[in-house]
Structures are given as structure tokens and as C-alpha cells.
Amino acid sequence: MAYNFSNSLVKWIDHRLPVFSYLRHAAYDYPTPKNLNYWWNFGSLAGISLVIMIVSGIALAMSYTPHVDHAFDSVERIMRDVNYGWLIRYIHMNGASFFFIVVYIHIFRGLYFGSYKAPRELLWIIGVFILLLMMATAFMGYVLPWGQMSFWGATVITNLFSAIPIIGESLVNWLWGGFSIDNPTLNRFFVLHYLFPFIIVSIVLLHIIALHRFGSNNPLGIEIKYPNETIPFHPYYTIKDAYGMGIFLILFAGVVFFAPNFFGEPDNYIPSNPLSTPAHIVPEWYFLPFYAILRSIPDKLAGVLSMFSSIFVLFLLPWLDRSPVRSGQFRGVFKIFFWILLIDVISLGYLGGKPATGMYVIFSRLATAYYFAYFLLVLPIINKFDSSELLPNSISAQIAGLEVESSKAFNDSAYKEQSDHIST
């Protein structure tokens, strides 16, 4: 769609390269369901987090030295000598945590409201690819400070690939760039950590294109039937997103300025030492649920396969859940199992940060069993007996019903106030 822009330069460029027309359609005139709530803010917040991470990462890369003899000292120099280096690093360090918080909420919103169902399967699959790239980028970034937890975390995680039959040892040596974690490892992790965010940006663009193909899902999970059920993205949802961004930035600034090491590990402020193993090696908090799944299984290969399967099962979700009803708010039994899943994932995160001994292992196995049972057993089975509530005929019908109920409640309240006044 071509727009008639008033600016002659913009019009000249757009006639030859319609980038302004695309931006106008995508961020201004894009027809959006009129009933989206604040859970839909987290998609735009994820984009904002990605921009924050890229800008702060480029600034840090200008002063970072990817060498085992200088990496730790260069990070300390950034913190102490570079102008506002401490602020840039704390923004980048805590930005990763906030990025994952936003993305995890975005994923669970999609799980609850059925955003993975037809015709949006490819949109969901692209989103899972973004999650995988985020995890790889975060892991390599965690290695760069070259503290104790960075070194030993990299040692533990890369050694997991040695469990793969036949090619395992060769694969580990290829990841290391040698026969131990050393300077080649740090160099390639730095290069890939710098490169991956730009790959994520390109896949996010595909994600947006797939989103615009069929439009956004909505809390009712029903398709748009009438033109009056949509509103332009601007100004209605740009204002809503701006409000959400304001809340997000307030919370983010609160952590950066008042609790910058809340998500960090104290051991990572100790220079890496291959001869001294930390008492308790743990990854960053956003990996803990998957780490708990890994440790809950005694066999190394089975544990590695289970950890990766916990992510790859998300690719199959559009075909595992065959219910014709999208939104979880109309599926009685589904809601119960969904909230148990949310509690289960939080529990796995807690258990992943605890020692792999005693009752922690038992609870980790139970939580792991439910995680896989939810996707592979519960979702395919509950479709046969789930008591779905009656769906509204359209978005307009549901909104009109709310307006009638609101009007009735207002009239009842006004009548009661008038009666109280007369009796007084």
C-alpha cells in the first residue's frame, strides 16, 4: 500500500523504496483488535529490551578486551575508570534479566490465550527460535566477565555436549577451540555474543511480518468478523505501550540504581581460577528451570536430551493442543492445568538454584515429569472432555455485553444512592 506523503523527499524515497509506507502501515494504520489488554504490552516491551541490550552492548564492546589475561581487568576498568561505565554495564547486566522476564511473560500469555493455534503456527515457531537465540546469546555473554562463575559455568555447560555419542568430544573441542577453555573460547564467545543480537533483530522482523499476516490474537481467541472490531495501532495502542514502557523503565531503573547485583552471583567478582572450583555452580536465574531438568535425571545423556527437549517441545505445541477453542478463559479444565504449569516452572527455577541432593532432587523429578506430561499428555487428552464455555459470537458482541453490564451496574448504583438519599 502506497501513501501520499506531504514531504517531497519522503515521497521521492518512498516511491523507489517503500520503507515509509511499510512503517506507516506497521506502526500507524495497522488494524488491531479493539479488545487487547495489557498482557499484549509485553511484545513491544521485548522489542524495547532488545534495543537497550544492543545499544549498551556496543558501548561496552568499545572498552572490553576479549583475552583471558585481560578480560576480568577490562570489566573492572569499565566499572571504575570509563565515564559512566558502571551505569552502562549495570544496564546491560540487568537488561538481560528484564529481557527474559518480559519474554517469559510474553510466552505464557501466548500459552494461555492460544496464540500458537492456526493460522499463527509459524508466528509461534519463529518466537521459539528467538528464545533459543536469546539463551545462546545470554550464555555466551555470561562467560565474558571471566569471573569464577563465568569460567566454571562455561566448563559445565559446554561439557554437556560430550554426552552426545560419537561426535561429543569433537564437538566440545570445537566449541572450546582447543582441548580446554582458554583464549580461543573467550574470543569466539565474544564474537558470537556480539553477532547474535543482530540475527535476533532479523528474526524479530520475520516475527512481525508473520504477525501482520493474520493480525494479532486477542483475549477472546476469536477472529475479527466486522471492520468496526479493529482500531488503528496509533494512537490507541502506542499510548498503551507508552504507559507500559513507563512502568517497565521505572522498575528497571529501580534495580539498576538501587539493587544492581540482585540478579548476579558474588563469585563472579572473583577472577577465574581453573584450580579452584566454586562450592555451588549455578547459571543465571533465567536458565535455572532447564538446569533443574538437566540435574533431575541421573543419566548424563538423558539429562541433556531432556533439557533440550523442554524447549523443543514448544515447537510441537500447535499440533499437541487440538482444541478448537483458543483462549484459555473459555476452557475450564485447561485453566487448572495451565496454572499448575506456571507454578511448576517457577518451582523448577527455585530447585535449579539449590544443591542437587536429597529432597531437592525428588521434587525436581516430580516437577520435570509434570512439565513434559502437560505438553505430551494433558493437552492432547483434555480436549476430549474439557467443558468449554460458550464463546461470544464476535468481539463486538462481547464488548456490547460488557457495556450493557456496566450500564446496568451504574444504574443500579445510582438507584441505590437515590433511594438512600430519599430515605435519609
One Martini backbone bead per residue (centre of mass of N, CA, C, O) as a GRO file, in nm:
protein
  424
    1MET     BB    1   0.093   0.038   0.025
    2ALA     BB    2   0.048   0.369  -0.081
    3TYR     BB    3   0.147   0.691   0.019
    4ASN     BB    4   0.069   1.046   0.047
    5PHE     BB    5   0.318   1.236   0.103
    6SER     BB    6   0.411   1.567   0.177
    7ASN     BB    7   0.698   1.502   0.162
    8SER     BB    8   0.913   1.504  -0.101
    9LEU     BB    9   1.145   1.320  -0.004
   10VAL     BB   10   0.974   1.087   0.102
   11LYS     BB   11   0.825   1.039  -0.166
   12TRP     BB   12   1.076   0.973  -0.338
   13ILE     BB   13   1.173   0.731  -0.171
   14ASP     BB   14   0.902   0.565  -0.156
   15HIS     BB   15   0.877   0.514  -0.465
   16ARG     BB   16   1.157   0.332  -0.457
   17LEU     BB   17   1.132   0.283  -0.124
   18PRO     BB   18   0.866   0.154   0.079
   19VAL     BB   19   0.936   0.216   0.392
   20PHE     BB   20   0.721   0.427   0.488
   21SER     BB   21   0.471   0.262   0.420
   22TYR     BB   22   0.535   0.028   0.608
   23LEU     BB   23   0.555   0.189   0.872
   24ARG     BB   24   0.272   0.306   0.859
   25HIS     BB   25   0.126   0.032   0.867
   26ALA     BB   26   0.273  -0.103   1.122
   27ALA     BB   27   0.263   0.180   1.331
   28TYR     BB   28  -0.034   0.314   1.252
   29ASP     BB   29  -0.270   0.150   1.060
   30TYR     BB   30  -0.278  -0.103   1.205
   31PRO     BB   31  -0.513  -0.343   1.255
   32THR     BB   32  -0.659  -0.376   1.582
   33PRO     BB   33  -0.787  -0.518   1.829
   34LYS     BB   34  -1.003  -0.361   2.071
   35ASN     BB   35  -0.943  -0.597   2.324
   36LEU     BB   36  -0.672  -0.538   2.424
   37ASN     BB   37  -0.449  -0.590   2.676
   38TYR     BB   38  -0.166  -0.566   2.884
   39TRP     BB   39  -0.042  -0.842   2.787
   40TRP     BB   40   0.034  -0.703   2.495
   41ASN     BB   41   0.292  -0.530   2.589
   42PHE     BB   42   0.536  -0.748   2.587
   43GLY     BB   43   0.625  -0.728   2.295
   44SER     BB   44   0.730  -0.432   2.298
   45LEU     BB   45   0.918  -0.472   2.546
   46ALA     BB   46   1.108  -0.667   2.402
   47GLY     BB   47   1.206  -0.461   2.191
   48ILE     BB   48   1.321  -0.258   2.394
   49SER     BB   49   1.523  -0.452   2.526
   50LEU     BB   50   1.689  -0.509   2.272
   51VAL     BB   51   1.786  -0.221   2.228
   52ILE     BB   52   1.929  -0.186   2.500
   53MET     BB   53   2.132  -0.421   2.458
   54ILE     BB   54   2.271  -0.321   2.200
   55VAL     BB   55   2.366  -0.039   2.288
   56SER     BB   56   2.520  -0.129   2.549
   57GLY     BB   57   2.702  -0.343   2.408
   58ILE     BB   58   2.858  -0.154   2.220
   59ALA     BB   59   2.976   0.023   2.446
   60LEU     BB   60   3.132  -0.211   2.589
   61ALA     BB   61   3.308  -0.315   2.345
   62MET     BB   62   3.503  -0.058   2.342
   63SER     BB   63   3.637  -0.168   2.647
   64TYR     BB   64   3.677  -0.460   2.576
   65THR     BB   65   3.888  -0.761   2.645
   66PRO     BB   66   3.931  -1.072   2.464
   67HIS     BB   67   4.118  -1.188   2.726
   68VAL     BB   68   4.224  -1.388   2.981
   69ASP     BB   69   4.429  -1.157   3.102
   70HIS     BB   70   4.198  -0.894   3.059
   71ALA     BB   71   3.890  -0.921   3.103
   72PHE     BB   72   3.848  -0.864   3.403
   73ASP     BB   73   3.999  -0.588   3.405
   74SER     BB   74   3.818  -0.449   3.191
   75VAL     BB   75   3.562  -0.454   3.363
   76GLU     BB   76   3.680  -0.289   3.597
   77ARG     BB   77   3.743  -0.043   3.425
   78ILE     BB   78   3.455   0.019   3.343
   79MET     BB   79   3.357   0.061   3.642
   80ARG     BB   80   3.596   0.291   3.723
   81ASP     BB   81   3.707   0.469   3.449
   82VAL     BB   82   3.471   0.484   3.278
   83ASN     BB   83   3.241   0.682   3.168
   84TYR     BB   84   2.962   0.537   3.286
   85GLY     BB   85   3.031   0.228   3.296
   86TRP     BB   86   2.859   0.126   3.531
   87LEU     BB   87   2.586   0.190   3.396
   88ILE     BB   88   2.614   0.024   3.137
   89ARG     BB   89   2.657  -0.249   3.276
   90TYR     BB   90   2.399  -0.255   3.448
   91ILE     BB   91   2.209  -0.238   3.210
   92HIS     BB   92   2.305  -0.497   3.068
   93MET     BB   93   2.284  -0.701   3.300
   94ASN     BB   94   1.973  -0.636   3.375
   95GLY     BB   95   1.853  -0.647   3.089
   96ALA     BB   96   1.854  -0.952   3.061
   97SER     BB   97   1.650  -1.012   3.284
   98PHE     BB   98   1.418  -0.836   3.170
   99PHE     BB   99   1.397  -0.975   2.902
  100PHE     BB  100   1.312  -1.253   3.017
  101ILE     BB  101   1.065  -1.166   3.169
  102VAL     BB  102   0.908  -1.060   2.926
  103VAL     BB  103   0.922  -1.321   2.751
  104TYR     BB  104   0.788  -1.517   2.951
  105ILE     BB  105   0.521  -1.366   2.963
  106HIS     BB  106   0.468  -1.378   2.658
  107ILE     BB  107   0.451  -1.688   2.647
  108PHE     BB  108   0.224  -1.736   2.861
  109ARG     BB  109   0.017  -1.574   2.711
  110GLY     BB  110   0.017  -1.758   2.460
  111LEU     BB  111  -0.067  -2.017   2.612
  112TYR     BB  112  -0.344  -1.913   2.723
  113PHE     BB  113  -0.458  -1.771   2.434
  114GLY     BB  114  -0.364  -1.939   2.176
  115SER     BB  115  -0.122  -1.815   1.974
  116TYR     BB  116  -0.040  -2.110   1.829
  117LYS     BB  117  -0.274  -2.126   1.655
  118ALA     BB  118  -0.451  -2.135   1.397
  119PRO     BB  119  -0.259  -1.939   1.165
  120ARG     BB  120   0.007  -1.906   1.399
  121GLU     BB  121   0.244  -2.115   1.396
  122LEU     BB  122   0.490  -1.959   1.274
  123LEU     BB  123   0.497  -1.738   1.481
  124TRP     BB  124   0.568  -1.928   1.718
  125ILE     BB  125   0.826  -2.060   1.602
  126ILE     BB  126   0.988  -1.800   1.578
  127GLY     BB  127   0.977  -1.737   1.881
  128VAL     BB  128   1.145  -1.988   1.969
  129PHE     BB  129   1.400  -1.907   1.816
  130ILE     BB  130   1.446  -1.652   1.978
  131LEU     BB  131   1.486  -1.792   2.248
  132LEU     BB  132   1.737  -1.955   2.170
  133LEU     BB  133   1.915  -1.710   2.097
  134MET     BB  134   1.900  -1.577   2.371
  135MET     BB  135   2.035  -1.807   2.532
  136ALA     BB  136   2.301  -1.809   2.379
  137THR     BB  137   2.375  -1.512   2.427
  138ALA     BB  138   2.367  -1.517   2.739
  139PHE     BB  139   2.578  -1.734   2.786
  140MET     BB  140   2.818  -1.587   2.643
  141GLY     BB  141   2.797  -1.328   2.819
  142TYR     BB  142   2.860  -1.471   3.098
  143VAL     BB  143   3.167  -1.532   3.019
  144LEU     BB  144   3.317  -1.251   2.971
  145PRO     BB  145   3.411  -1.158   3.269
  146TRP     BB  146   3.592  -1.397   3.389
  147GLY     BB  147   3.490  -1.540   3.625
  148GLN     BB  148   3.416  -1.803   3.811
  149MET     BB  149   3.124  -1.850   3.697
  150SER     BB  150   3.199  -1.823   3.403
  151PHE     BB  151   3.403  -2.053   3.377
  152TRP     BB  152   3.234  -2.291   3.513
  153GLY     BB  153   2.983  -2.262   3.343
  154ALA     BB  154   3.122  -2.322   3.073
  155THR     BB  155   3.230  -2.599   3.150
  156VAL     BB  156   2.961  -2.742   3.209
  157ILE     BB  157   2.795  -2.680   2.949
  158THR     BB  158   2.999  -2.779   2.729
  159ASN     BB  159   3.025  -3.076   2.850
  160LEU     BB  160   2.742  -3.180   2.763
  161PHE     BB  161   2.825  -3.254   2.461
  162SER     BB  162   2.985  -3.521   2.539
  163ALA     BB  163   2.717  -3.709   2.546
  164ILE     BB  164   2.738  -3.735   2.256
  165PRO     BB  165   2.762  -3.959   2.037
  166ILE     BB  166   3.088  -3.970   1.885
  167ILE     BB  167   3.086  -3.624   1.864
  168GLY     BB  168   3.122  -3.495   2.145
  169GLU     BB  169   3.429  -3.433   2.181
  170SER     BB  170   3.463  -3.272   1.918
  171LEU     BB  171   3.254  -3.054   1.987
  172VAL     BB  172   3.394  -2.941   2.236
  173ASN     BB  173   3.661  -2.863   2.097
  174TRP     BB  174   3.525  -2.666   1.902
  175LEU     BB  175   3.411  -2.474   2.117
  176TRP     BB  176   3.695  -2.415   2.251
  177GLY     BB  177   3.951  -2.428   2.045
  178GLY     BB  178   4.041  -2.698   2.205
  179PHE     BB  179   4.130  -2.873   2.525
  180SER     BB  180   4.032  -2.598   2.657
  181ILE     BB  181   3.949  -2.330   2.837
  182ASP     BB  182   4.031  -2.035   2.654
  183ASN     BB  183   4.101  -1.789   2.442
  184PRO     BB  184   3.935  -1.902   2.201
  185THR     BB  185   3.671  -1.915   2.356
  186LEU     BB  186   3.640  -1.615   2.426
  187ASN     BB  187   3.652  -1.505   2.137
  188ARG     BB  188   3.404  -1.658   2.015
  189PHE     BB  189   3.199  -1.560   2.225
  190PHE     BB  190   3.225  -1.261   2.162
  191VAL     BB  191   3.148  -1.265   1.865
  192LEU     BB  192   2.867  -1.407   1.901
  193HIS     BB  193   2.749  -1.205   2.107
  194TYR     BB  194   2.758  -0.969   1.897
  195LEU     BB  195   2.594  -1.107   1.656
  196PHE     BB  196   2.314  -1.230   1.755
  197PRO     BB  197   2.133  -0.973   1.794
  198PHE     BB  198   2.111  -0.923   1.481
  199ILE     BB  199   1.968  -1.187   1.424
  200ILE     BB  200   1.727  -1.131   1.605
  201VAL     BB  201   1.624  -0.888   1.449
  202SER     BB  202   1.561  -1.040   1.185
  203ILE     BB  203   1.354  -1.237   1.323
  204VAL     BB  204   1.165  -1.023   1.433
  205LEU     BB  205   1.072  -0.927   1.156
  206LEU     BB  206   0.940  -1.197   1.085
  207HIS     BB  207   0.747  -1.193   1.325
  208ILE     BB  208   0.593  -0.938   1.231
  209ILE     BB  209   0.504  -1.040   0.955
  210ALA     BB  210   0.344  -1.282   1.068
  211LEU     BB  211   0.152  -1.109   1.239
  212HIS     BB  212   0.034  -0.934   0.989
  213ARG     BB  213  -0.104  -1.157   0.826
  214PHE     BB  214  -0.345  -1.219   1.071
  215GLY     BB  215  -0.295  -1.084   1.320
  216SER     BB  216  -0.391  -1.043   1.626
  217ASN     BB  217  -0.462  -1.174   1.893
  218ASN     BB  218  -0.709  -1.236   2.156
  219PRO     BB  219  -0.871  -1.294   2.453
  220LEU     BB  220  -1.103  -1.463   2.291
  221GLY     BB  221  -0.990  -1.618   2.023
  222ILE     BB  222  -1.126  -1.452   1.787
  223GLU     BB  223  -1.209  -1.351   1.491
  224ILE     BB  224  -1.247  -1.106   1.275
  225LYS     BB  225  -1.570  -0.984   1.131
  226TYR     BB  226  -1.556  -0.667   1.166
  227PRO     BB  227  -1.441  -0.350   1.110
  228ASN     BB  228  -1.528  -0.239   1.414
  229GLU     BB  229  -1.303  -0.443   1.566
  230THR     BB  230  -1.099  -0.222   1.485
  231ILE     BB  231  -0.793  -0.036   1.541
  232PRO     BB  232  -0.554   0.173   1.534
  233PHE     BB  233  -0.246   0.163   1.662
  234HIS     BB  234  -0.262   0.468   1.604
  235PRO     BB  235  -0.293   0.586   1.933
  236TYR     BB  236  -0.397   0.350   2.118
  237TYR     BB  237  -0.129   0.154   2.148
  238THR     BB  238   0.096   0.359   2.190
  239ILE     BB  239  -0.010   0.458   2.461
  240LYS     BB  240  -0.014   0.186   2.604
  241ASP     BB  241   0.289   0.125   2.559
  242ALA     BB  242   0.396   0.380   2.701
  243TYR     BB  243   0.292   0.305   2.978
  244GLY     BB  244   0.442   0.034   3.001
  245MET     BB  245   0.726   0.157   2.964
  246GLY     BB  246   0.724   0.333   3.215
  247ILE     BB  247   0.703   0.104   3.420
  248PHE     BB  248   0.948  -0.055   3.326
  249LEU     BB  249   1.166   0.177   3.367
  250ILE     BB  250   1.122   0.211   3.669
  251LEU     BB  251   1.203  -0.077   3.751
  252PHE     BB  252   1.475  -0.081   3.611
  253ALA     BB  253   1.600   0.164   3.759
  254GLY     BB  254   1.572   0.049   4.044
  255VAL     BB  255   1.777  -0.180   4.000
  256VAL     BB  256   2.024  -0.027   3.883
  257PHE     BB  257   2.046   0.184   4.142
  258PHE     BB  258   1.962  -0.022   4.409
  259ALA     BB  259   2.002  -0.346   4.267
  260PRO     BB  260   2.242  -0.449   4.057
  261ASN     BB  261   2.307  -0.751   4.215
  262PHE     BB  262   2.049  -0.928   4.242
  263PHE     BB  263   2.110  -1.133   3.980
  264GLY     BB  264   2.384  -1.202   4.085
  265GLU     BB  265   2.716  -1.337   4.144
  266PRO     BB  266   2.972  -1.313   4.367
  267ASP     BB  267   3.185  -1.506   4.219
  268ASN     BB  268   3.214  -1.304   3.962
  269TYR     BB  269   3.425  -1.113   4.144
  270ILE     BB  270   3.621  -1.347   4.074
  271PRO     BB  271   3.876  -1.460   3.935
  272SER     BB  272   3.959  -1.694   3.737
  273ASN     BB  273   4.008  -2.055   3.849
  274PRO     BB  274   4.095  -2.375   3.755
  275LEU     BB  275   4.182  -2.469   4.072
  276SER     BB  276   3.890  -2.337   4.168
  277THR     BB  277   3.596  -2.459   4.286
  278PRO     BB  278   3.295  -2.388   4.335
  279ALA     BB  279   3.057  -2.495   4.554
  280HIS     BB  280   2.821  -2.352   4.357
  281ILE     BB  281   2.702  -2.413   4.041
  282VAL     BB  282   2.535  -2.148   3.863
  283PRO     BB  283   2.328  -2.007   3.669
  284GLU     BB  284   2.126  -1.808   3.557
  285TRP     BB  285   1.797  -1.774   3.642
  286TYR     BB  286   1.680  -1.825   3.338
  287PHE     BB  287   1.811  -2.139   3.352
  288LEU     BB  288   1.705  -2.307   3.599
  289PRO     BB  289   1.476  -2.490   3.493
  290PHE     BB  290   1.671  -2.648   3.294
  291TYR     BB  291   1.877  -2.730   3.511
  292ALA     BB  292   1.682  -2.904   3.676
  293ILE     BB  293   1.624  -3.108   3.453
  294LEU     BB  294   1.913  -3.204   3.412
  295ARG     BB  295   1.962  -3.298   3.726
  296SER     BB  296   1.709  -3.504   3.762
  297ILE     BB  297   1.887  -3.686   3.574
  298PRO     BB  298   2.132  -3.930   3.606
  299ASP     BB  299   2.170  -3.930   3.309
  300LYS     BB  300   2.346  -3.742   3.095
  301LEU     BB  301   2.206  -3.778   2.819
  302ALA     BB  302   1.913  -3.760   2.924
  303GLY     BB  303   1.945  -3.476   3.046
  304VAL     BB  304   2.015  -3.326   2.785
  305LEU     BB  305   1.762  -3.409   2.624
  306SER     BB  306   1.558  -3.289   2.826
  307MET     BB  307   1.648  -2.996   2.817
  308PHE     BB  308   1.601  -2.957   2.506
  309SER     BB  309   1.305  -3.068   2.501
  310SER     BB  310   1.175  -2.836   2.674
  311ILE     BB  311   1.191  -2.651   2.412
  312PHE     BB  312   1.109  -2.825   2.157
  313VAL     BB  313   0.810  -2.875   2.243
  314LEU     BB  314   0.710  -2.591   2.149
  315PHE     BB  315   0.702  -2.657   1.842
  316LEU     BB  316   0.449  -2.875   1.889
  317LEU     BB  317   0.202  -2.728   2.014
  318PRO     BB  318  -0.003  -2.682   1.770
  319TRP     BB  319  -0.037  -3.022   1.763
  320LEU     BB  320  -0.113  -3.091   2.066
  321ASP     BB  321  -0.334  -2.863   2.055
  322ARG     BB  322  -0.676  -2.938   1.930
  323SER     BB  323  -0.841  -2.718   2.020
  324PRO     BB  324  -1.086  -2.491   1.895
  325VAL     BB  325  -1.012  -2.332   2.147
  326ARG     BB  326  -0.808  -2.081   2.241
  327SER     BB  327  -0.895  -1.953   2.497
  328GLY     BB  328  -0.859  -2.016   2.841
  329GLN     BB  329  -1.125  -1.865   2.952
  330PHE     BB  330  -1.309  -2.115   2.799
  331ARG     BB  331  -1.131  -2.341   2.969
  332GLY     BB  332  -1.164  -2.510   3.248
  333VAL     BB  333  -0.941  -2.739   3.268
  334PHE     BB  334  -0.702  -2.588   3.144
  335LYS     BB  335  -0.660  -2.376   3.366
  336ILE     BB  336  -0.560  -2.563   3.586
  337PHE     BB  337  -0.305  -2.676   3.434
  338PHE     BB  338  -0.173  -2.406   3.373
  339TRP     BB  339  -0.123  -2.306   3.668
  340ILE     BB  340   0.049  -2.548   3.737
  341LEU     BB  341   0.271  -2.490   3.532
  342LEU     BB  342   0.363  -2.221   3.644
  343ILE     BB  343   0.443  -2.333   3.922
  344ASP     BB  344   0.640  -2.546   3.810
  345VAL     BB  345   0.847  -2.350   3.680
  346ILE     BB  346   0.912  -2.193   3.937
  347SER     BB  347   1.011  -2.443   4.092
  348LEU     BB  348   1.244  -2.511   3.900
  349GLY     BB  349   1.395  -2.248   3.952
  350TYR     BB  350   1.443  -2.302   4.252
  351LEU     BB  351   1.579  -2.589   4.227
  352GLY     BB  352   1.821  -2.499   4.040
  353GLY     BB  353   1.954  -2.330   4.299
  354LYS     BB  354   1.996  -2.603   4.429
  355PRO     BB  355   2.111  -2.871   4.553
  356ALA     BB  356   2.168  -3.208   4.423
  357THR     BB  357   1.986  -3.306   4.692
  358GLY     BB  358   1.759  -3.497   4.806
  359MET     BB  359   1.456  -3.340   4.783
  360TYR     BB  360   1.534  -3.170   4.537
  361VAL     BB  361   1.541  -3.407   4.336
  362ILE     BB  362   1.255  -3.511   4.369
  363PHE     BB  363   1.109  -3.247   4.293
  364SER     BB  364   1.241  -3.219   4.015
  365ARG     BB  365   1.117  -3.479   3.896
  366LEU     BB  366   0.822  -3.402   3.932
  367ALA     BB  367   0.834  -3.135   3.771
  368THR     BB  368   0.936  -3.264   3.508
  369ALA     BB  369   0.702  -3.457   3.463
  370TYR     BB  370   0.483  -3.236   3.437
  371TYR     BB  371   0.592  -3.074   3.206
  372PHE     BB  372   0.571  -3.305   2.992
  373ALA     BB  373   0.277  -3.393   3.050
  374TYR     BB  374   0.137  -3.136   2.957
  375PHE     BB  375   0.219  -3.158   2.649
  376LEU     BB  376   0.193  -3.490   2.592
  377LEU     BB  377  -0.095  -3.541   2.762
  378VAL     BB  378  -0.292  -3.320   2.852
  379LEU     BB  379  -0.357  -3.165   2.588
  380PRO     BB  380  -0.456  -3.412   2.412
  381ILE     BB  381  -0.684  -3.510   2.629
  382ILE     BB  382  -0.870  -3.262   2.730
  383ASN     BB  383  -1.030  -3.217   2.463
  384LYS     BB  384  -1.251  -3.451   2.524
  385PHE     BB  385  -1.352  -3.306   2.833
  386ASP     BB  386  -1.364  -3.012   2.800
  387SER     BB  387  -1.551  -2.743   2.945
  388SER     BB  388  -1.665  -2.524   2.737
  389GLU     BB  389  -1.750  -2.218   2.691
  390LEU     BB  390  -1.936  -1.977   2.560
  391LEU     BB  391  -1.889  -1.807   2.281
  392PRO     BB  392  -1.869  -1.534   2.131
  393ASN     BB  393  -1.961  -1.416   1.823
  394SER     BB  394  -1.798  -1.146   1.894
  395ILE     BB  395  -1.632  -0.872   1.986
  396SER     BB  396  -1.878  -0.682   1.983
  397ALA     BB  397  -2.061  -0.857   2.164
  398GLN     BB  398  -1.881  -0.849   2.414
  399ILE     BB  399  -1.864  -0.541   2.446
  400ALA     BB  400  -2.168  -0.493   2.460
  401GLY     BB  401  -2.209  -0.663   2.717
  402LEU     BB  402  -2.029  -0.489   2.899
  403GLU     BB  403  -2.188  -0.227   2.860
  404VAL     BB  404  -2.453  -0.331   2.981
  405GLU     BB  405  -2.342  -0.411   3.257
  406SER     BB  406  -2.227  -0.131   3.328
  407SER     BB  407  -2.496   0.021   3.303
  408LYS     BB  408  -2.647  -0.147   3.514
  409ALA     BB  409  -2.457  -0.092   3.752
  410PHE     BB  410  -2.491   0.214   3.746
  411ASN     BB  411  -2.801   0.222   3.787
  412ASP     BB  412  -2.807   0.068   4.054
  413SER     BB  413  -2.626   0.268   4.207
  414ALA     BB  414  -2.802   0.521   4.160
  415TYR     BB  415  -3.060   0.407   4.290
  416LYS     BB  416  -2.940   0.360   4.570
  417GLU     BB  417  -2.855   0.653   4.628
  418GLN     BB  418  -3.139   0.772   4.596
  419SER     BB  419  -3.276   0.604   4.819
  420ASP     BB  420  -3.095   0.694   5.052
  421HIS     BB  421  -3.160   0.994   5.027
  422ILE     BB  422  -3.469   0.975   5.073
  423SER     BB  423  -3.458   0.829   5.351
  424THR     BB  424  -3.286   1.068   5.481
   0.00000   0.00000   0.00000
